[in-house]
Amino acid sequence: MTTTSNSGCLIAIEGVRRRAPVVVLSDVAARQVFPAGGAIGRSVIFERRQVVGELDQPPVTMTVIGVADTNAM
């Protein structure tokens, strides 16, 4: 089963079921991280800030599966 993101690409629900690390970026974030365009299908690394009392979390590499149009909100 697939669904269509705001960018028009198909998102495979199976990837979500497998808990594959994926992310949908805002159009603003996508332009900042990938100024030349083409964010969908590329990888981003998220580093989580440690909160007092939490164990250190390793960085997570996620695949961009969509770009949200923030002007439509």
Order of alpha helices (4+ residues) and beta strands (2+ residues): beta-beta-alpha-beta-alpha-beta-beta
